[in-house]
Amino acid sequence: MAQENVRLVERAIAAINARDIEGYLACCTEDVKLETPVAAVGGVFEGVDGIRRYFADIEEAGPDFRIELDGVEEVDSKRMIAFLGFSSTGRASGIPLAAPLTNVYDVVDGKISHVRIFVDRQEAVKAVELEE
């Protein structure tokens, strides 16, 4: 199961980079919830419509937005933690941005049900440890 969940997260990230909304949604439950503190698109996005809005917000804020996957680890059979880097150039400002991110993925029946994006890796690890 761990390898299946790792591949699921890898497919979801590849879909984001390809701007493949349908491909991303195929990795998720119907009621998926995504929480991000990233300023340009910050907030909580719920369900199919929320994910579509998230993709639109990413495209609007930084059309060259890209995620580099540094690694994915299984926390337990229902949670994965991914270590990432993102880069983008602000559409309005033209300022290049790059930063590490850590995402925690909850998986239900082989699909992503909840994504929490953290800008602080220690905060993400602490959140996972508190839930155990």
Secondary structure as UniProt FT lines:
FT   HELIX           2..18
FT   HELIX           21..26
FT   STRAND          28..36
FT   HELIX           39..41
FT   STRAND          43..46
FT   HELIX           47..61
FT   TURN            63..64
FT   STRAND          66..76
FT   TURN            77..78
FT   STRAND          79..89
FT   TURN            91..93
FT   STRAND          96..108
FT   TURN            109..110
FT   STRAND          111..118
FT   HELIX           121..131
//
